[in-house]
């Protein structure tokens, strides 16, 4: 009788929490009375709720925390404190350590023997939460595997560092626990598809964030006591001066993660709480992308491809930092790269090495600027020239003149849209008639996150919401998709990114407007009349296709 009453109490709790409906509870109670099986197990078997949802309600009722590993990222300091054998024996997963208290998720948080063993082995007080057995075992497999897979010997080029010489400056920076923790951070970032790792000293601790699909997420926090050691370890790897903490520095390193070599560009910056370190992950597979992989709509791709296949002219790619400009240029270069073409580039820095292309590293301290490199290139009889960025009048003028003298010139420029690039060159001091004659195409772009195909949800939006977003009132989509979140996408609802593009072809009319000093807005209106899709229109078309969401397009495009 007591068991039946307990089952009914659980059922009422689940119904009040919205986990099951009244009808579903009645069905489950009938089965419970007939079989004597536990009510929670019956609800799960009938498919009315997940075990995690039931545990979450029960945890709230008894006053302990429920851990969902799709949104909870265990702290590597906590993982390192508990041996894997102990975690598997008692079905528990360390979550975090704070103020001498170790928080763990357990399948049975009332296991006194397990709590005592944890207290003795770790030396910390223990606070137990709850999670499902399957989720805990999955987390143990995932997080302990990452920690074990990271090996100090994986670091390429670190063998030539004399730890004895650095000992007086680094202290424990080369001790095994610090090395293992740094390796863990790098391996975890790579496994989560991060593009950047941010190591940020705070007032009371050290924050680690990953940029995934263009958005920063907090990955972990470490005690302030290990801040100097962690930052010194990163600087040692990048061959930076660890004795210099007052000036910004840049470095480079290569790391082998799971048998794959990955390059990192490392930058440090002094802040009020200590040095901030950012690692840019340079994925070599990014340069192998084809234009068809970048998310172009067929009409936009046709316009862009028609331009860069011409033997001469200037093609500009514009957008803010991190909008994929270099990737688009490399994708175009991959199409053009053939034995009968002489391709030469000036980059700052050369992040990717491409076979068959002559790449030149700009070095301002040595006097090798973009402008000087361009002048030298013209004496080497190139067919195609790629300039990493047009930053000044001299580079702009030489690039434009090169396009007029029979070379195909590709470069980037920082403007908000395609039309703005034309007027920006004029503002930099290039004669308007030269811009009109030399520039053939401007590609403006942004990067938007793709909806996760495993969890995206189709719905019928309100017409006014679509109109406010920018859809034409006479051509509204009936149904679109929104982000939900699952384990595959880390609970964000998005997985991967794609380009949103605006391709402006410089026609005779746009050339005439340029020469007469027209504004960027006037040039944009003419380009739209000639068939150009704006960034917003391109993005909304991808919303209509179900590739991304309205919220994401409004986030990246003003």
N, C-alpha and C positions, 0 to 999 in steps of 0.2 A: 504493500500500500504506500509505504514511504517512497519507494522508487517511482511509482505512478505519479505521486504528488510532486516529486522533484522534476519529473518530465514535464508535467503541466506548467510548473513555474518557469522552466526554461522556455517552453513554448510561448508563454505570455511575454517573456522578456524579448524573444526574437520578433514577435509580432509588433510589440511597441517600438522596437528599433527599426521596423520596416524591412527586416530580413525576409520574413515570410508573410503571406496574406492569411486572413482568417480561414479561407477555404483550404489553403495548403496545410495549415496547422491542423484543421479538422481531419483531413486525409491522413496526415502523419500519426495523429493520436489514435485513429482507428487501427492502423497497422501496429502501433505500439501496444495497444490493448490485446491484440490478437497474438502477437509473437513474443512480447516481453523484451524485444530489442530496444536498445537505448534510443531515445527520441532524436538526439543529435545525429546519430548514425543513419537513422531512417530518413531524416530530412536531406542529408547529403546523398544517400542512395537514390532518393526520388528525384534528385536534381533541382530541388527547391532552393538550395543555398550551398555555398562552399564551406569546407571545414574551417577555413580562415575567417569567414564572416561570423560563424557561430562562436569561434574562440574569441573574436574581438568583442562580442557582446558579453560573453562570460567574464573576460578580463576586466571590462568596465565595471561589471557588477561586483567583483571581489576586490577591486581596487588595485590591480596591477596593470602594467603596460603590455599591449599587444604589438608585436613587431611584424611589419609587412616588408619583406626583403625586396619588393619592387621599388620601394621608396626609401628604405633604410640602407645606408652604406656603412658597414662596420669599420671602425677605426683600426688601421693597421697596428697601432700601439697596443690595442686590446687583443687583437689576433695574436700578436707576438708574445703576449703575456700568458697565454693558455696553450699548452701542448695539444697538437691535433689528436693524439691518442685519447686524451681526457675529454675533448669535445665530442669525439665519436662515441666513447664509452657511455657518457651520460646524455647524449643527444642535446647538446647545447651549442650556442654560437656567441662568442664575445662580441659586444656591441661598441662599448666605449669605456674609457677610464676618465673620471673627473673627481677631483678632491679626494683621492684615495679610495674611491668606490668604483668597483668593476661591475658594469651592467651587462647581463647576459640574457639571451633568449633561450628558454628551455621548453622542451615538450612536457616536462613535469616539474613545474617550479616549486613543488612541495617536497622534492627529493632532498631530504636533510643530509644524507650521506654525500651527495654530489656537492651541495653547498659548503659542507665542512671541508671536503677535499680541495675545492677551489680556493677557499679562504687560506688554507695552509700552504698550498703550492704557490699561489700568486702573492700572498702577503697583503691582499686588499680585502676590504669589506665587500660583500656581494649583495647586489640588488637584482632579483630575478624578475624577468618578464616572461611572456609566453608566446609561442608560435607553433605552427604545425610541425610534426615530425619530418614530413617530406621537405618542407621549406627549409628547416634547419639543416638537414643533411645536404640539401642542394647548396646552401650557403657555405657550409664547411668545405665541400668539394671545390666550390668556385674560389673562395678567398684564400684558403690554405694552399691551393694549387698555384695561385698567382705568387704568393710569398715564396713557395718552394722553387718555382721555376726561375725566379730572379737569382742570378749568381754573380758575385763580384767579378768573376773571370769573364763575364759577358762583355765587359767594357773594352771596346777596341781602342787601342792607343793608350790605355791606362798603364800598361806594363812598364813604360819608360818613365813613369813618375816615381821618384825616389821618396818613399814615405818617410824615411828617416830625416831627409832634408826639410820636409814640411811639418814634422811633428811639433816643432816649437810654435808654429802658427795655427795648426789645425786642431791640436788637442786630440779629441776623439773623432774627428771628421773621417778618419780612415778605420775606425773600429768597426768590427763586423756588424753590430746592431744598426749603426748609422748607415753603413753601406747597404745593408739589407733593406732598411726602410726606404732609402732613396731609390733602390732598384724596384721596390714594390710600387712606389708612386709612379715611376716611369712605365712599368709593365701594365699597371692598372689603367693609366691614361691611354696607352696604345690599344688595349683591349676594348676600351669604351669609345674608340674612334675619335679621340680628342685631337684638336689641331694645335692647342696651346696648353701649357702647364704654367700656372701662376703660383709662385711661392711668395706669400705676402705676410710679413711681420705685422702683428697687431699689438695693441697695448698689453694684453695679458697672455696671448698665445700666438701660434703660427698657423695661418690659414692656407690651405691648398685648394685651388680651384682649377677645374678643367673647362676648356671651351669646346663644347660638343655641338656640331651643326650651327656654329655661330653664336651660341648662347652660353654664358658662363654658369657653371654649376659647382657648388661647394662639394669637394670630395672628402675632406677630412680636416681635422685640427690637431695640432701637436703642442705639447707644453713648450713654453717659451725657453725652458732650460736647454732644449736641443736645437734651438733656432740657429745659433752660430755654427754648429756642427753640420747641420743639413745644408745650409747655404754654402759653407766652405767646401762640402763634398761636391756640390754642383759646379762650383768654380774650378775645383781641381780637375774634374772631368773635362771641362771646356778649355783647359789650359789658360785660365785667367789668373791675374795677380791677386792672390787671396790676402796679401798684406795691404792692398789698396781698397779701402772701404768708403772713400769720400768722393770718388769719381765714377761715372757710368762706365761700364766695360761691355765688350762684346766678345763672344767666343763661339766655338763650334766643337761638336763631338759626334761620335757615331756609337750606337749601342746595338747589340744583338739581342733581340727579344724573340723568344720562341723560334730561334733559327733564322730570323729575318733581320738584316741590317737596316737600321733606321737612322737618318741624320737628324741632328738637332742644332738649331741656331739659338744661342744662349745670350741673354742680355741681363745686366744688373743695373739697378738704379738706387742710389741712396735715398732713404725716406727717414722720417722722424723716429721711426721705431726700428730702423736697421735696413739692411740691403734687401731690396725686392728683386727677385729673379724670375724671368720669364723664359720658358723653353718653347720655341716654335718647332713643331714636329714637321719635318719635310718628308712627305711620302713620295717616294720615287714613282709610284704607280700613277700619280697625278699627271705626270707629263705624257703618259701613254694614252690619255683619254682622247677619244675621237669627238669631233664636233657633235655627232649625233647623241653622245652621252651627256651633253651639257644642258639639255632641256630646251633646246630651240624649238619653237613652233615651225612647221614646214615652210611657211611663207617667209618668216624672218631668216631662217637658215639659207633659203634660196637667195635672198637679198644680200646677205653677208658673204656667201660663197662666191657670188657673181663678182664681187669686188676684189677679194684677195687673190683670185685666179688671174687677174690682169697682170701684165708684165711690169707695170710701173704705177706710181701713185702712192698716196699716204693713207694708211688706215689707222684710225685712233680708237682705242678702247678706253672708256671713261667710267668712273665710279669711285666710291670711297675706298679706303684701305680695307682689305679683306673681302672684296666683292668678287674675287675670282678673275681679275683682269689678266694676270699672268697665265693662268690656266687656259683661258680662251686663246691667248696669243700662241701658247705652246701647241694647242690643239690645231690651230691654223698652220703653224710651222710643220707639224707632223704630216699634214696633207701635202705641203710644198716640198718637204725634204726628199730630194732624190739626187743621184750621182751627177746629174747634169746641171744642178743648181749650186751656186756658191752662196752659202748663207753665213752671215756673220752677225754676232750680237754684242751689245754693250750692256752689262747688267750690274746692279749694285744691291745685293751681292749675287753671284752666280749660285743659285740654290740647287739647280738640277743640271746634271751633265747629260747632254743629248748627243748620241753618236752621229757623226756626219756633219756636225755644225761647229763652226769656229766661235767659241764663246770667250768674251773678254771681260775681265773683272775691273770695274771702275775703281780707281784709287786716288781720291782727292789729295791726300797727303803727299803722294808722289807726283802730283800734277796731272794725273790721267783722269780728266773729267769726261762727262758724256760728250761735250762739244769737241774736245781734243780727240777722243776716240773716233767720233764720226768723221772728222777731217782725215784721220789716218785710214779709216775704212775705204774712203773714196779712192785712195791710191792702190787699193788691193783688188780692184775690179770685181766688186761683189754684185750678185744679182738681187739678193734680198738682204735688207738690213733691219735688225730688230733693236730698238732702243728701249731700255727698261722703263724710262720715264722722261718726259719733257718737263724740265724744271725751270728753265731760264730762257731768255730771249735768244741767246747764241745757239743753244741746242735746237730750239724751235726753228730758227732761220735755216740752219744747215740741214735739218731733217726735211724741211719743205723744199729747199733747193735740190736736195738729193732726189726727192720724188719727181721733180720736174726734169731731171737729167737722166731719166731712164731706169731708176731703181724703184723697187717695191719697198716701201718703208712702213714698218709696223711699230707702234709705240703706245704708251698709256699717258693719260692726262687726268688730273683730278677736277672733274666738274660734276654737277648734279644730274645733268641729262645730256643727250646727244647734241642738241642745238647749242648748248652752252659751250661746247668744245670749239665750235667755229668762232664764236665771238671772243673766247678766251685767247686764242692764238693771235687775234687782231690786237687785243689788249696787251699781249706780251711784246708787241712791237713788230710783228710780221705784217708785211704789206697785205691789205685785203685782197688785191688781185692775185697775189701769190697763193693765199689760202684757197681762194675760189678755184684756181687752176690745179693745185696740187692735191688737195684733200678729196679723196674719192668716197670714203665711207667713214662714219662714226658709229661705233657700237657702245651704247650705254648699258650697264647691267648692274644687277643686284643678285644676291644669293638668298633664296627662300627655302625653308625647310620643307621636305616632302612628308606627307602624311604616312604614318606607319600602315602598311597594307594589312597587317595582322589585326589591327584593332580600330581602324577608322570607322566612323559611324555615319550612315547616310540619314539625312533628315530634310524636312521641308521648311525652309526659312520664311520669315515674314517678308512680303514684298518690299516694305519700306526699308528693311534692313539692307536688302540687296541694292536698292536705289541709293541709299546713303553711302554704300561702299563704292559705288561708281558704275554699276550695271545700268544699261539703257532700259528705261521703263517699258519699252515695247519688245524687249528681248531678255526677259528674266529666266534664269534656269529654274526648273520646277523643284529639283532636289540637288543638294550639294553635300559635301562631307565635312565632318568636324573631327578634331583630335580627341582621343579618349585616354590612351595610355595602357601599356601592358609591360610584361617583363622584357620582351624583345627590344622595345624602344626605351627601356629605363623609366617607364612611367610618364614620358613626355608627350606621347602621341605622335612623335615625328621621328623619322629614321632617314638620315641622309639629306643632301641639299641639291638644288637644281638652280639654274640661272633663270633670271627674268630679264628679258632683253628689249632694247629699243634700237632699231637699225635705221640710221638716217643715211640715205644716198644723196650725195651732193649733185643735184641736177643743175641744168642751166639756170632755172629760175632761182634756186637757192644760191648759186654762184652770183647771180645778179644782185640778190638781196645783200650778200656779204660785201660786195664791192661798194654798194650804196650806203653801207653802215647800218643796216637793219638790226633791230634788237633780236635777242635769242627767242623771245616769244613770237615775233613775226616769222622767223625762220621755222620754228616748231609748227606753227599753224600751216605753213606751206607744205612742210614734210608730211603732216597728217593728211592733208588733201591729196598728196601724191602716193598715199598708201602706207605710211609708217604707222605701226602700232606703238603707242606710248608704253612706258614701263607699267603703268597702272592697267592699261587694256590687256597687255600681255599676261600680267599676273592674274587678272580676273578670268581670262580665258583658261588658264590652268586650274583655277577654282572650278570652273564649269566642267572641266575634264576629270575632276575628282583627284587631282594630283596633290593639291595643297588646300589650305583653308582660307576663308575670308580674313580671319584674324591674323594669319601669318602675313598675308599680302599687305594688310594695313599696317603691320608692324615694321616692315622693311621699306615700304614706299609711302612717302608723305603725300 
